[in-house]
């Protein structure tokens, strides 16, 4: 299930990056107000406790994104960890995840 969630997240990220590459207004909104831009693409509100940062690389400035602390490089995240990292919105099959029914960190509707 984590592989499917990773694939869904990768696909969503590619879609967002592609849109930002062709739609100047979307790119500017993504840089200035990431939650609003993403909510428009995803079609749902992001939870208030989720922070989104968007940065634009330059020819001389690159960014490296690290996994959460305590997760070894290349290690597979649990579905719950992956949901937290991805904001939960990319995992279609977790909308009714039994493990989150009592977990206040899960933001999707129960």
Beta strands, then each sheet from edge to edge (+ up, - down):
end
